[in-house]
Amino acid sequence: MLKAQKLTLAVLVNAALISSAYASEQSEAKGFVEGASASVLLRNGFIQRDKKDGVHDTNSWLQSVMLNLESGFTQGPVGFAAGVVGDFSFKLGDNYHAGNSMIALKNDGQKDANGRVDPYDQWTRGGGYVKARASNTTLTYGTQILDLPVLASMTTRNVPEYFEGTLITSHEIKNLEVVAGKFTKNQLPEHIASDQNHLDRAYVWGAKYQFNDQLKAAYYGADLKDKLERHYANVNYKQTLANKDSLTYDFSGYHTKFEPGTTYSATGPADEDKKNNIWAVSATYNTGPHTGMLAYQQNTGNVGYDYGQNGDGGQSIYLPNSYLSDFIGNHEKSVQLQYTYDFADLAVPGLSWTTAYVYGWDIRVNNLTDDAKEREFFNQVSYKVQTGPAKDLNIRVRNSIYRASDEYQTNAYIGDTNEWRIFVDFPIKFF
């Protein structure tokens, strides 16, 4: 781990010493006030999970306002900037059966004698950050929303997951992005406290490189104290065909080593080292408004790809077979067929439909079976207003029908569920 960190730092230092072949980001700084921006996102979100086999349903409905206020960088060799991110939410309805990582709950979400939780009526979260930039390298310290394959903030709920710490991002070499950072706090969307997920320390590092218009690759790593060490790699190749058609090949994979007691899907003795390898390959064909994808995903090791439980990000799953289920069970194999249609071809720009079917098998469930199965039928319709007063208003409606074999029910994973998600987003930019 230390070798990887030292290597990343060496790359950053070396990159900073290389004269850039293009204009530096800092040379184009507009000024602290002149380059400032401010926006809010109004989001109304609803999630309903209709559980089967006698399991209680969960339903959440709320309204949120998310703020993003950021100054520009000061001018000079080293520029400085600052910003604020935050959100205010309030429940709609009683939400006595809320869950799904949507709503902040009192009493750690414990249910009363009637099976009801006690949600907050309203709550506010957020924080600030500062930035320093020299040339094409930026250091950010404070509250951040991360988009790294090994440490990714959950953004699929009303409000995002926050991390607090330091991240260095460098673009000193054209087409190359290098990152390194340390984070000490983690706050999931349903958490009020800034470190309610009890993250001790997480180191992250990595890089992505665009070789040409067709080929790109990436590697990222993370080390979470007393929790896990994780590595991710990706290679993506886009082949241009006749008539502007394209065929894209993608490979992604993770290797994770867990510390004892930090997993829920392990088999074998409790003191046994827990390791997981999960990888996926996909091929995506696009012609006009039609896009189809075929994907295969596979797990090996003595534990599933357990993520989101150890302060490692509720969205750290950059793999194709991820919807309501992520198809990440112990030793699981899964295959997916996906189709997307863009209605712009029918004179309805902004409207799209995605449907997918995923089937998983060979799942090991401790003390029960080595051949559990799961399947999911997914549909989503999304519409973004193109013009007028409501321009950029986005409506997303998705449905998942999920079923699993008896051994892979709620004692092991999600359990049979019919899920609806409805999100209405309206962004407002002030300046």
N, C-alpha and C positions, 0 to 999 in steps of 0.2 A: 504494500500500500504506500509506504513512504517513498519507494522508488518511483511509483507512478506519479505521486505528487511532485517530486523533485523534477521529473521529466517534463511535466506540464509547465511548471514554473520556468524551466530552462527554455522551453519553446516560447513562452510569453516574453521573456527577456530578450531572446534572440530576435524575435519578430519586431520588438520595439526598436532594435538597433538597425534594422533593415530599412533603407530609404524606400518610401512608398512609391509605387508606380502610378498612383493616382492621388487626387487631392485628399488631404486629411479631413476627417469629420470636424475636428476642432477648428481648422482654418476657416470653416464656413459658419462658425457660431454667430448667431444674430444678437445675443445679449440676454441678460437675465430676464428682463421684462419683454423685450421685443420678440423673443422666441417662445414665450409662454403659451400654454394651451390649457383649456379647461373644458370638461365635458361631464355629462351624467348619462347613465343608462337606466331607464325605467324598465323593470322586468316584473311581469306577473307570471308566477309559476305554479303549476299544479301537477302533482304526481299521485296516482292512485295505483296501489298494488292489491289486486284481488287474489288473495291467497286461497289455496285449496286444502283439502284433507283436514278441515277443522282448525286451521291456523288463522289467527286474527288478521284481518285486512289492515293496511296502513294507508292513510290518506293525508296529504299535506297541500295547503293552499296559502300563498302569501304574496305580498307585494313588496318589492325592494327598490331602492334607489342607490345606485353605485356611483361614486364620485371619483374622478381622476383629474387632479390639478397638478400641473408640472411647469416649472419655470424653464426658460431657455438657458443655455450655457453662457457664462460670462466669456468675454473675448480675451485673447492672449494665448501664450503657449500652453497654459493649463487652465481649463475652464471648469467652473463650478455651477451646479444646479441643485434644485431641491424640489420635492413634490410630496403630495399627500394622496393616499388611496383609502377608501373607506366605503362603508355601506350602512344603510338604515333600512330595517325591515319591520313589517307588522303582519300578524296573522290575519287571514280572512276566514271567518267562521270559528267554531270552537277548537277544531284540530285536536280533539281528545284522543284520536288514534293516529296522530302524526308520527312520522319517522322519516326514513329514506334520506337521511342526512340533509334535510331541508330546513327544519325549524329548530331553533334553540329551545331545549327542554330543561325544566327544573328537575332537581333531585336526580341528576345524571340519567334522566330518561326512565326512571323506575315507574312501573305501572301500579295503580291502586287496586283495590279489591274487585273493582268492576272492569279491570283491564285497560284503564284509561291513563294516558300520560298527562302531564301538566305543562303546557307550552307557555313561554313568555308571550305577552301581548305585543311587545315591540322590543327591539334591541338594536344596538349600534356597535360597529366594529371598525377597525382600520388602524392606520399608522402613517408615519412619515418616512422619508428617505432623503439622502443626500448623494450627489454624484460628483466625481472628479474625472476629467477627461484630458488626456494628452495624446495628440496625434489621432490615431484610430483605436485607442484603448481607453475603456471606461470602467471605473470602479464605482459600484453602487453599494451603499450601506443603509440598511433599514428594512422596512416592511416591503415584501416583493411577492409578485405572482410569478411563479417559475414555470418555464416551458422547456424542461430538460427530460429526456427519456428515463433517467434514473431518479429524478426528483421533480415531479410534475404536479402542479397545483390542480386540484379538482375544480373544473369550471363548468360542469354539467348540472349544477344545481342553481338556485337563485342567485347566490353570492359565491365568490371564489374562496378557495383555500389560500391562506397566507403563510409565508415563511419569513423569518426575520434573521438577517445575517449579512454577509458580504459576498458579492459576486463581481469578478473581473471578466470583462468581455473584450476580446481583441480582434480587430480586423486589419492588422498591419500588413498582412500578405493578401493580395487580391484573391478572392474566392475562398479564403480560409477564415473560419471563425474558431477561435480558441477560448475556452472558458475555464475558470477555476474559482472555487468559492467555499465558504464555510457558513453553516446555518445552525442556529441554536434554539429556535422556537418554531413551532408548527401549530397552526390553528385551522381546523377543518371547517367547512361551511356552517355546520350546526353548532360550533363552539363560540362562546362569548369570550372566555379568557384567551389571551394571546399565545399561551403555551399549554393549552388544555390537552394536547396530544403528547405532552411530556417528551419532547425531543431533547436529548442531551447535547449531541454534536453530530453534524453531518458534513463531511468533506465531499465535494463534487469536482470533477474535472472532465475535460473532453474537447473534442474538435469535430467540425464537419467541413468537407471540402467539395467544391463543385469543380470537377475535372474539365468538363465542357458542357454543352447544352444537353447532352444525353446522359452523362454519368456523374453520380455524386455518391459520397460515402461518409459515414460518421462513426465515431466511437465516443462513449461516455462511461465514466465510472463513478461510484459513490461508496463511501465508507461511513456507516452510521455506528457510533460507539455502542458496544454491547448489544447490537441488534443484527447487523448484516453487512456484507460487502457485495456489491453488485456491479456487473459490467454489461454493456450493451454495444452491439455493432449493427450497422445497416449499410446495405449497398442497393442502389436504385439505378436502373438503366431504362431509358425511354427510347424506343425505336420508332422513328417516324416512317409512316407508310404512305402509300398513294392517297390522293384526295384528302390530305390533312388528317387521315386516320393515324392512330398511334397504338403501340403495344408496349406496356410498361411492366418490367420485371422487378420484383422487390424481394429482398431477403432481410429479415430482422431476427435478432436473437438476444437473449439474456442468459447470463450465468450468475447465480446467486448462492452465496454461502451464508447460512443463518447461524446465529449464536443459539445455544440451548435455550429452550423455553420461549422462542419468538415466533413459532409457527403453529398453525392449527390443522394442517392437512397431512402431517407426517405419519409415516408408518415405521415400525421397528422400535428398538429400545429408545427410551427418553434421552439417554446420554450419548446417543449416536450422532455423529456429525450430519447435519442436514444440508444437502446441496440440491440445487435444481438447475436444469438447463431447459429452456423453452425457446423454440425457434419457429419461424413461419416463412413460407414462400408464397408469393402470389403473382398472378399474371392478370393485367387489366387491359382490356381492349376498348378503345373509344372510336366511334364513328358517328359524326354529326351529333344529334342529341342523345345517342345511346351510349351507355358505358356499362360493361359487364366485367366482373371480377371472379376468378376462381382462386381459392386460397386453401393451403394446408398448414396446420399448426400441430406441434408435438412437444410434449413434456417428457423429460427423463430425470432420473434421480429418485430420492426417497421422500420427496415432499413436493407439493404443488408450488406454483408461482404465487406465494402468499405476499401480497403487497397491500399498502394502505393501512396496515395495522401497527407499523413501527415508526411512524413519523416519516415514511419514505414517499409520501405523496399519494393522494387518492386517485391520481390519473396516470401513474407511472406504468402504463401498459401500452406501449407503442407497437401493437400487434394487430393484425386485421380482424381476428375473430372475437371482437369485443363489442357487445351490445348491452343488454341487461346482464347476461352471463358473459364472462370473459373466457370461458373454456380453458381454465388454467388448473384443473384438478391434477392430483398426483398421478403421474404416468399417462395423462390423457392425450389422446389424438383427436383432432377435429378437422372437418372440412367445411368450406363455406362456398355458396354460390350467391352472388350479389348482382343486382341490376339497378341502374339509375337512369331516369329519363328527364331531360331538360325541356320544359314546355315552351321555351323561347322559340323553338322550331314551329310551334303552333300559335305563334303570335301572343304568347303569354309569358313575357320575360319576367324572371324572378321566381317562377314556380318550378319546383322540382319534386320528384318522387323517387324514393329508394326502397327497394324490397330486398330481403336477404333471408336465407335459410342456412343454419349452422347445425351440424350434427357432431356430437362428441362421444367417444367410446373408450374402453380400456381404462376406466378410472378406478384407482385403488382407494378404498375407504377402509380405514383402520378397523380391524376385527370384524369386518362385514363382507367385503367382496373385493375382487381384483378386476371386475368387469362391469362397473356401473356405467350408466349412459345418461346423456342429456341432449336436448334439442331446443332450438329457438326459431320461431318465425317472426321476422321483424319487418315493420313498415314505417316509413316516415314521409310526411308531406311538409314542405317548407315553402313559404312565400314571402318575398321581400318587395315592398312597394317601391316602384321605380321613380315616380314623379309625384308632384303635388305637395300639399301641406304635411302629409303623412309619409313623405319620402324616407326610406330606410327602415320603416316599421317592418319588423320581421316576425312572422308567426310560424311556429314549428309544432306539429302534432305527430307523435310517434306512438306506436303500439308494439308490444312484445307479447307473444304467447310462448311461455316457457314450460317445459315438462322434463322431469327427470325420473330415473328408475327409483324403486322403493328405497334402495340403499343409499341414494344420493339426495334425500329429502332434507328437511330443515336441520336435522342432527348433523349434517355434513356440509350443506351449502344453502342455496336460495330456497329450494322447495318449489313445487308447482305454483306458477304465478301467471296471471294476466295483468299486464301493466299498461297504463296510459300516462303519457307525459304531454303537457301543453305549456308552451312558453311563448309569451308575447313580449318582444323587445322593442323599445323605442329609444334610440340614441339622440341626445341633444348636445350639440357642440356650441359652446358659447364663444370661444375664440381659439 
